[in-house]
Amino acid sequence: MNGKQRAYLKSLANTLNPLLQVGKNGISDSFIKQLDKSLEDHELVKINVLNNSPDEAKDIIDEILEATGSEFVQQLGNKLTIYRESKENKKIEL
C-alpha cells in the first residue's frame, strides 16, 4: 500500500465508528473470527481498544495484522484502523 492509498483510506475512516472493541479479554479467537468477518463485509474496520484491555493499542497491531492478513492504516489514541480487500464484496477501489 502506498502513501496515497493510505491517505485515501484514512479519509474514509474519519467518518467510521469503531465496529469492534478489545476489552479485558484481549485478543481472543472469537475476536479474530469476528474481525475477519467484519473485514470481509466492510474492508475498512476501526477497532477501539478499551482502557481495561491488558494490552496497549500499539502492542496488538502486529498480532491483529498477522492473524487477519490485513494492512495497517492508522492509529489515533486507542483506535486502530485496518484494511483488507474483500474477496467477494469489494467496495473500496484503491
MARVEXKE-285795 format. One record per residue: residue number from 0; x, y, z of N, C-alpha, C in turn. Coordinates in pm, 1 decimal, padded with zeros to 6 digits, always signed. Example, Ala and Ser with C-alpha at 12.3 -4.5 7.8 and 13.67 -1.06 7.14 Angstrom:
BEGIN
pt pos = 0, nX = +01319.0, nY = -00569.0, nZ = +00780.0, caX = +01230.0, caY = -00450.0, caZ = +00780.0, cX = +01320.0, cY = -00330.0, cZ = +00780.0
pt pos = 1, nX = +01285.0, nY = -00225.0, nZ = +00708.0, caX = +01367.0, caY = -00106.0, caZ = +00714.0, cX = +01290.0, cY = +00003.0, cZ = +00787.0
This chain:
BEGIN
pt pos = 0, nX = +00085.2, nY = -00116.7, nZ = +00000.0, caX = +00000.0, caY = +00000.0, caZ = +00000.0, cX = +00089.9, cY = +00123.1, cZ = +00000.0
pt pos = 1, nX = +00063.4, nY = +00215.5, nZ = -00092.1, caX = +00146.0, caY = +00336.2, caZ = -00096.4, cX = +00082.2, cY = +00449.5, cZ = -00014.8
pt pos = 2, nX = +00149.6, nY = +00562.3, nZ = -00008.6, caX = +00106.1, caY = +00674.6, caZ = +00074.0, cX = -00028.2, cY = +00732.2, cZ = +00032.3
pt pos = 3, nX = -00051.6, nY = +00742.8, nZ = -00098.1, caX = -00179.0, caY = +00798.0, caZ = -00145.8, cX = -00295.5, cY = +00706.5, cZ = -00109.8
pt pos = 4, nX = -00274.0, nY = +00576.7, nZ = -00123.9, caX = -00379.6, caY = +00481.1, caZ = -00089.1, cX = -00409.6, cY = +00487.0, cZ = +00060.7
pt pos = 5, nX = -00304.0, nY = +00494.4, nZ = +00141.8, caX = -00321.9, caY = +00503.0, caZ = +00286.9, cX = -00395.0, cY = +00632.4, cZ = +00324.0
pt pos = 6, nX = -00360.0, nY = +00743.4, nZ = +00259.8, caX = -00426.3, caY = +00871.3, caZ = +00286.8, cX = -00574.5, cY = +00864.7, cZ = +00249.8
pt pos = 7, nX = -00605.5, nY = +00798.0, nZ = +00138.7, caX = -00744.1, caY = +00782.3, caZ = +00097.0, cX = -00822.6, cY = +00699.9, cZ = +00199.6
pt pos = 8, nX = -00762.7, nY = +00591.1, nZ = +00247.4, caX = -00828.7, caY = +00507.9, caZ = +00347.8, cX = -00847.1, cY = +00583.3, cZ = +00479.4
pt pos = 9, nX = -00750.5, nY = +00666.1, nZ = +00516.4, caX = -00762.9, caY = +00747.4, caZ = +00637.1, cX = -00880.5, cY = +00843.1, cZ = +00624.7
pt pos = 10, nX = -00897.8, nY = +00902.4, nZ = +00506.3, caX = -01009.3, caY = +00995.4, caZ = +00486.4, cX = -01143.0, cY = +00922.2, cZ = +00496.3
pt pos = 11, nX = -01149.7, nY = +00799.7, nZ = +00445.8, caX = -01272.4, caY = +00720.2, caZ = +00458.8, cX = -01298.2, cY = +00682.3, cZ = +00605.5
pt pos = 12, nX = -01192.1, nY = +00656.8, nZ = +00679.1, caX = -01204.5, caY = +00611.9, caZ = +00817.9, cX = -01249.6, cY = +00723.5, cZ = +00911.7
pt pos = 13, nX = -01232.4, nY = +00849.1, nZ = +00870.1, caX = -01271.5, caY = +00961.1, caZ = +00955.6, cX = -01415.9, cY = +00952.6, cZ = +01001.1
pt pos = 14, nX = -01503.7, nY = +00909.1, nZ = +00913.9, caX = -01646.4, caY = +00908.1, caZ = +00945.3, cX = -01693.3, cY = +00776.1, cZ = +01007.1
pt pos = 15, nX = -01605.1, nY = +00677.3, nZ = +01014.7, caX = -01643.6, caY = +00546.6, caZ = +01068.8, cX = -01647.3, cY = +00546.4, cZ = +01221.1
pt pos = 16, nX = -01741.0, nY = +00469.8, nZ = +01273.4, caX = -01741.7, caY = +00440.0, caZ = +01416.4, cX = -01674.1, cY = +00304.7, cZ = +01435.3
pt pos = 17, nX = -01611.3, nY = +00282.9, nZ = +01551.4, caX = -01547.9, caY = +00153.0, caZ = +01574.6, cX = -01650.0, cY = +00039.2, cZ = +01568.4
pt pos = 18, nX = -01617.3, nY = -00065.9, nZ = +01494.3, caX = -01705.3, caY = -00182.4, caZ = +01482.4, cX = -01678.9, cY = -00283.6, cZ = +01593.0
pt pos = 19, nX = -01555.0, nY = -00290.0, nZ = +01640.2, caX = -01515.9, caY = -00389.3, caZ = +01740.5, cX = -01440.7, cY = -00322.4, cZ = +01854.6
pt pos = 20, nX = -01443.7, nY = -00390.2, nZ = +01969.6, caX = -01371.3, caY = -00340.7, caZ = +02085.9, cX = -01284.0, cY = -00451.3, cZ = +02143.3
pt pos = 21, nX = -01163.3, nY = -00413.3, nZ = +02183.7, caX = -01075.9, caY = -00505.7, caZ = +02254.7, cX = -01088.1, cY = -00469.8, cZ = +02401.7
pt pos = 22, nX = -01141.4, nY = -00562.5, nZ = +02481.7, caX = -01163.7, caY = -00536.3, caZ = +02623.8, cX = -01069.8, cY = -00613.5, cZ = +02712.5
pt pos = 23, nX = -01120.6, nY = -00649.6, nZ = +02829.9, caX = -01036.4, caY = -00714.3, caZ = +02931.2, cX = -00987.5, cY = -00852.9, cZ = +02890.6
pt pos = 24, nX = -01052.9, nY = -00915.6, nZ = +02791.5, caX = -01009.1, caY = -01047.7, caZ = +02746.1, cX = -00897.8, cY = -01040.9, cZ = +02642.4
pt pos = 25, nX = -00869.0, nY = -00921.5, nZ = +02593.9, caX = -00763.0, caY = -00905.7, caZ = +02494.7, cX = -00803.2, cY = -00963.7, cZ = +02360.0
pt pos = 26, nX = -00702.9, nY = -01011.4, nZ = +02284.7, caX = -00726.2, caY = -01068.6, caZ = +02152.2, cX = -00755.6, cY = -01217.6, cZ = +02168.0
pt pos = 27, nX = -00880.3, nY = -01255.7, nZ = +02145.4, caX = -00920.0, caY = -01396.5, caZ = +02157.1, cX = -00950.9, cY = -01452.0, cZ = +02018.2
pt pos = 28, nX = -00970.7, nY = -01582.9, nZ = +02011.2, caX = -01006.4, caY = -01646.6, caZ = +01884.1, cX = -01139.1, cY = -01593.8, cZ = +01831.5
pt pos = 29, nX = -01234.8, nY = -01572.8, nZ = +01922.0, caX = -01365.7, caY = -01522.5, caZ = +01877.9, cX = -01354.1, cY = -01379.5, cZ = +01826.0
pt pos = 30, nX = -01266.4, nY = -01299.0, nZ = +01887.0, caX = -01244.5, caY = -01163.6, caZ = +01837.6, cX = -01187.0, cY = -01167.2, cZ = +01696.1
pt pos = 31, nX = -01090.0, nY = -01254.1, nZ = +01672.4, caX = -01027.9, caY = -01266.3, caZ = +01539.8, cX = -01130.7, cY = -01311.1, cZ = +01436.3
pt pos = 32, nX = -01216.8, nY = -01407.5, nZ = +01472.4, caX = -01321.6, caY = -01453.1, caZ = +01379.8, cX = -01417.3, cY = -01339.3, cZ = +01345.2
pt pos = 33, nX = -01456.9, nY = -01264.2, nZ = +01447.2, caX = -01547.3, caY = -01151.3, caZ = +01427.1, cX = -01480.8, cY = -01044.5, cZ = +01340.1
pt pos = 34, nX = -01354.6, nY = -01017.3, nZ = +01365.8, caX = -01279.7, caY = -00918.8, caZ = +01288.6, cX = -01264.5, cY = -00964.3, cZ = +01143.9
pt pos = 35, nX = -01238.8, nY = -01092.3, nZ = +01124.2, caX = -01225.2, caY = -01148.2, caZ = +00989.9, cX = -01354.7, cY = -01128.2, cZ = +00909.7
pt pos = 36, nX = -01467.1, nY = -01155.6, nZ = +00973.4, caX = -01597.2, caY = -01137.1, caZ = +00907.3, cX = -01622.4, cY = -00989.2, cZ = +00878.4
pt pos = 37, nX = -01589.7, nY = -00902.5, nZ = +00973.1, caX = -01608.6, caY = -00757.9, caZ = +00953.0, cX = -01523.4, cY = -00706.5, cZ = +00837.7
pt pos = 38, nX = -01399.8, nY = -00756.1, nZ = +00827.4, caX = -01312.2, caY = -00714.8, caZ = +00717.3, cX = -01368.4, cY = -00761.0, cZ = +00583.3
pt pos = 39, nX = -01424.8, nY = -00879.8, nZ = +00579.4, caX = -01482.9, caY = -00930.5, caZ = +00455.0, cX = -01606.3, cY = -00848.2, cZ = +00416.2
pt pos = 40, nX = -01684.8, nY = -00807.8, nZ = +00515.5, caX = -01807.0, caY = -00731.3, caZ = +00489.0, cX = -01780.2, cY = -00584.2, cZ = +00458.4
pt pos = 41, nX = -01683.8, nY = -00523.5, nZ = +00529.9, caX = -01664.3, caY = -00377.8, caZ = +00522.2, cX = -01531.9, cY = -00334.3, cZ = +00460.8
pt pos = 42, nX = -01433.3, nY = -00418.3, nZ = +00458.1, caX = -01296.6, caY = -00391.5, caZ = +00410.3, cX = -01217.6, cY = -00298.3, cZ = +00501.9
pt pos = 43, nX = -01277.4, nY = -00189.3, nZ = +00544.8, caX = -01210.0, caY = -00092.3, caZ = +00632.2, cX = -01276.5, cY = -00098.7, cZ = +00769.2
pt pos = 44, nX = -01198.9, nY = -00134.2, nZ = +00872.6, caX = -01255.4, caY = -00156.6, caZ = +01004.8, cX = -01179.1, cY = -00075.7, cZ = +01108.3
pt pos = 45, nX = -01255.7, nY = -00009.7, nZ = +01195.8, caX = -01197.2, caY = +00064.7, caZ = +01306.9, cX = -01220.6, cY = -00015.4, cZ = +01435.2
pt pos = 46, nX = -01115.5, nY = -00027.6, nZ = +01515.4, caX = -01119.3, caY = -00106.2, caZ = +01639.0, cX = -01087.8, cY = -00014.4, cZ = +01756.3
pt pos = 47, nX = -01168.9, nY = -00023.7, nZ = +01860.9, caX = -01146.5, caY = +00055.1, caZ = +01981.1, cX = -01082.4, cY = -00033.8, cZ = +02087.2
pt pos = 48, nX = -00968.3, nY = +00008.4, nZ = +02140.5, caX = -00901.4, caY = -00065.9, caZ = +02248.3, cX = -00939.0, cY = +00002.0, cZ = +02379.6
pt pos = 49, nX = -01017.9, nY = -00068.5, nZ = +02460.2, caX = -01068.3, caY = -00011.4, caZ = +02584.7, cX = -00959.0, cY = +00001.3, cZ = +02689.4
pt pos = 50, nX = -00982.7, nY = +00088.4, nZ = +02787.9, caX = -00884.2, caY = +00111.1, caZ = +02894.2, cX = -00860.0, cY = -00013.2, cZ = +02978.7
pt pos = 51, nX = -00961.1, nY = -00102.9, nZ = +02989.9, caX = -00943.1, caY = -00222.1, caZ = +03072.3, cX = -00875.5, cY = -00336.8, cZ = +02996.4
pt pos = 52, nX = -00833.8, nY = -00311.9, nZ = +02872.6, caX = -00764.1, caY = -00413.9, caZ = +02795.1, cX = -00625.1, cY = -00437.4, cZ = +02854.7
pt pos = 53, nX = -00581.3, nY = -00564.7, nZ = +02857.8, caX = -00448.2, caY = -00593.1, caZ = +02912.7, cX = -00334.7, cY = -00540.3, cZ = +02824.3
pt pos = 54, nX = -00365.2, nY = -00510.8, nZ = +02697.4, caX = -00262.8, caY = -00466.9, caZ = +02603.3, cX = -00289.4, cY = -00324.5, cZ = +02556.5
pt pos = 55, nX = -00182.9, nY = -00255.3, nZ = +02523.8, caX = -00193.5, caY = -00123.6, caZ = +02462.9, cX = -00225.1, cY = -00140.1, cZ = +02314.3
pt pos = 56, nX = -00285.0, nY = -00037.5, nZ = +02253.8, caX = -00320.9, caY = -00043.6, caZ = +02111.9, cX = -00198.4, cY = -00072.2, cZ = +02025.9
pt pos = 57, nX = -00087.6, nY = -00005.3, nZ = +02053.9, caX = +00032.9, caY = -00021.5, caZ = +01970.7, cX = +00092.0, cY = -00161.7, cZ = +01982.4
pt pos = 58, nX = +00061.9, nY = -00231.0, nZ = +02092.9, caX = +00117.9, caY = -00364.4, caZ = +02115.4, cX = +00041.4, cY = -00474.9, cZ = +02043.7
pt pos = 59, nX = -00084.9, nY = -00450.2, nZ = +02009.2, caX = -00165.5, caY = -00556.0, caZ = +01948.0, cX = -00175.9, cY = -00543.7, cZ = +01796.2
pt pos = 60, nX = -00122.8, nY = -00437.0, nZ = +01739.7, caX = -00134.2, caY = -00414.9, caZ = +01595.3, cX = -00077.8, cY = -00533.3, cZ = +01516.9
pt pos = 61, nX = +00046.4, nY = -00571.9, nZ = +01546.3, caX = +00111.2, caY = -00679.6, caZ = +01471.3, cX = +00035.4, cY = -00811.2, cZ = +01483.0
pt pos = 62, nX = -00014.3, nY = -00839.9, nZ = +01602.6, caX = -00089.5, caY = -00964.1, caZ = +01624.3, cX = -00217.2, cY = -00966.3, cZ = +01539.2
pt pos = 63, nX = -00287.1, nY = -00854.7, nZ = +01533.9, caX = -00410.2, caY = -00845.1, caZ = +01454.2, cX = -00379.0, cY = -00857.2, cZ = +01305.3
pt pos = 64, nX = -00278.1, nY = -00784.7, nZ = +01259.0, caX = -00243.6, caY = -00787.2, caZ = +01116.7, cX = -00202.2, cY = -00927.2, cZ = +01072.0
pt pos = 65, nX = -00125.0, nY = -00995.1, nZ = +01155.2, caX = -00078.2, caY = -01129.9, caZ = +01120.9, cX = -00194.5, cY = -01229.8, cZ = +01119.2
pt pos = 66, nX = -00284.1, nY = -01218.8, nZ = +01215.8, caX = -00394.6, caY = -01313.9, caZ = +01226.9, cX = -00497.5, cY = -01297.3, cZ = +01115.4
pt pos = 67, nX = -00512.7, nY = -01175.2, nZ = +01064.9, caX = -00617.2, caY = -01149.2, caZ = +00965.8, cX = -00564.5, cY = -01127.4, cZ = +00824.9
pt pos = 68, nX = -00434.7, nY = -01108.6, nZ = +00809.3, caX = -00378.5, caY = -01081.5, caZ = +00677.1, cX = -00418.5, cY = -00944.7, cZ = +00624.8
pt pos = 69, nX = -00440.8, nY = -00852.0, nZ = +00716.3, caX = -00483.8, caY = -00717.1, caZ = +00677.9, cX = -00366.2, cY = -00619.7, cZ = +00680.2
pt pos = 70, nX = -00393.7, nY = -00496.5, nZ = +00640.9, caX = -00290.4, caY = -00393.4, caZ = +00638.8, cX = -00325.8, cY = -00281.3, cZ = +00736.6
pt pos = 71, nX = -00222.5, nY = -00228.1, nZ = +00801.1, caX = -00239.7, caY = -00119.1, caZ = +00896.5, cX = -00265.3, cY = +00011.2, cZ = +00821.7
pt pos = 72, nX = -00366.9, nY = +00085.5, nZ = +00866.2, caX = -00396.3, caY = +00215.8, caZ = +00805.9, cX = -00352.6, cY = +00326.8, cZ = +00900.6
pt pos = 73, nX = -00405.6, nY = +00326.1, nZ = +01024.1, caX = -00366.1, caY = +00429.6, caZ = +01118.7, cX = -00402.3, cY = +00392.3, cZ = +01261.2
pt pos = 74, nX = -00337.7, nY = +00463.2, nZ = +01355.3, caX = -00371.6, caY = +00453.7, caZ = +01495.7, cX = -00387.2, cY = +00593.9, cZ = +01548.9
pt pos = 75, nX = -00500.9, nY = +00622.1, nZ = +01609.3, caX = -00524.3, caY = +00750.4, caZ = +01675.1, cX = -00563.7, cY = +00720.3, cZ = +01819.1
pt pos = 76, nX = -00472.8, nY = +00742.3, nZ = +01911.0, caX = -00500.4, caY = +00710.9, caZ = +02050.9, cX = -00524.9, cY = +00562.5, cZ = +02067.9
pt pos = 77, nX = -00644.9, nY = +00527.9, nZ = +02117.6, caX = -00680.6, caY = +00387.9, caZ = +02139.6, cX = -00760.2, cY = +00328.0, cZ = +02024.6
pt pos = 78, nX = -00764.2, nY = +00396.1, nZ = +01912.2, caX = -00839.3, caY = +00346.7, caZ = +01797.1, cX = -00743.7, cY = +00305.3, cZ = +01685.2
pt pos = 79, nX = -00766.8, nY = +00183.9, nZ = +01633.7, caX = -00687.6, caY = +00130.7, caZ = +01523.5, cX = -00776.1, cY = +00119.5, cZ = +01401.0
pt pos = 80, nX = -00720.0, nY = +00146.4, nZ = +01284.7, caX = -00792.7, caY = +00126.2, caZ = +01160.2, cX = -00710.8, cY = +00032.4, cZ = +01073.4
pt pos = 81, nX = -00778.0, nY = -00072.7, nZ = +01023.5, caX = -00710.5, caY = -00169.6, caZ = +00937.7, cX = -00792.9, cY = -00191.4, cZ = +00811.5
pt pos = 82, nX = -00725.3, nY = -00241.4, nZ = +00707.8, caX = -00789.3, caY = -00262.3, caZ = +00577.9, cX = -00748.9, cY = -00398.1, cZ = +00522.2
pt pos = 83, nX = -00846.0, nY = -00464.9, nZ = +00462.0, caX = -00817.3, caY = -00585.4, caZ = +00384.6, cX = -00919.7, cY = -00591.4, cZ = +00271.0
pt pos = 84, nX = -00869.4, nY = -00609.6, nZ = +00150.7, caX = -00957.4, caY = -00617.4, caZ = +00034.7, cX = -01048.1, cY = -00739.5, cZ = +00047.5
pt pos = 85, nX = -01176.4, nY = -00718.3, nZ = +00023.9, caX = -01274.3, caY = -00826.0, caZ = +00031.4, cX = -01263.1, cY = -00915.2, cZ = -00091.4
pt pos = 86, nX = -01280.9, nY = -01044.4, nZ = -00071.9, caX = -01273.5, caY = -01138.2, caZ = -00184.5, cX = -01400.6, cY = -01134.8, cZ = -00268.1
pt pos = 87, nX = -01516.4, nY = -01120.0, nZ = -00203.3, caX = -01644.0, caY = -01128.9, caZ = -00273.8, cX = -01727.4, cY = -01002.3, cZ = -00266.2
pt pos = 88, nX = -01695.2, nY = -00913.2, nZ = -00176.3, caX = -01780.6, caY = -00797.3, caZ = -00150.8, cX = -01700.6, cY = -00667.2, cZ = -00163.2
pt pos = 89, nX = -01627.9, nY = -00651.1, nZ = -00271.9, caX = -01536.7, caY = -00538.6, caZ = -00288.7, cX = -01612.5, cY = -00405.9, cZ = -00298.6
pt pos = 90, nX = -01580.8, nY = -00312.3, nZ = -00208.2, caX = -01647.5, caY = -00182.1, caZ = -00205.3, cX = -01549.9, cY = -00067.2, cZ = -00231.4
pt pos = 91, nX = -01428.6, nY = -00079.8, nZ = -00180.7, caX = -01331.1, caY = +00028.6, caZ = -00186.7, cX = -01235.3, cY = +00004.1, cZ = -00302.6
pt pos = 92, nX = -01223.7, nY = +00101.9, nZ = -00391.9, caX = -01133.9, caY = +00091.9, caZ = -00506.8, cX = -01010.0, cY = +00176.4, cZ = -00478.9
pt pos = 93, nX = -00894.4, nY = +00110.6, nZ = -00466.9, caX = -00769.0, caY = +00183.5, caZ = -00441.6, cX = -00699.5, cY = +00217.0, cZ = -00571.9
